[in-house]
Amino acid sequence: MRENFLRIKIELIRMKKLEREEETKLVKRCLLGEREALEEFVNLFQKPIFTLAYRLCGDRDDAEDIAQESLIRALENLRNFKGESSLFTWLYRITTNIFYDHMRKKKELSYNQMVYGEEDEERRRPELADEEASIEKDVERKNIQEIVQKEIGEIPSYYRTVLVLYDIEGFSYEEICQILQKPIGTVKSRLNRARRILKKRLEKYRELFED
């Protein structure tokens, strides 16, 4: 059984190496200005980047703007890709930074809070009494997935990002550390707090989830 496990592990490492080699070839072709390579790059990453942006901001128009800016910035800075992480990780780092810039412009958080601070979500959380009046209408017009997306969108950005990357996108702690340029302790702490905040926000929909 151990031999089978080692064989599978070796195969996964080999596949990952092949993927990195393909990424390196694609980057080189793009840098040479090959039109087909540029089209392949956009076709390959456009949808996943948009999906990440939408899951982070919860608005399709904003997500399209973030995704478009992410692709443009990635292509403009492709020479800076060193292959130290996967191309997806590098692109998601760009997308996450653009998302932070987007939210900062909307004055959700100040720059210092984004980079250094841990804001108390209770001060940001809308009063539950104000929300209860609209819950019934929300349930009527939204399915569970939309409700969860809506509540994720109410979580402060630096918690929300880790929650989306780990619980929805499926990145490992190590990959998230690379994307966010944060130590693993910070990533784990923010994930735990994000889960607590989301659980608290979803309590008002308890009956819906129990059904």
Secondary structure, DSSP 8 states (H G I E B T S, - for coil): -HHHHHHHHHHHHHHHHHHHHHHHHHHHHHHTT-HHHHHHHHHHHHHHHHHHHHHHH--HHHHHHHHHHHHHHHHHTGGG--SSS-HHHHHHHHHHHHHHHHHHHTTSS-HHHHHT----HHHHS--HHHHHHHHHHHHHH--HHHHHHHHHTTS-HHHHHHHIIIIIS---HHHHHHHHT--HHHHHHHHHHHHHHHHHHHGGGHHHHH-
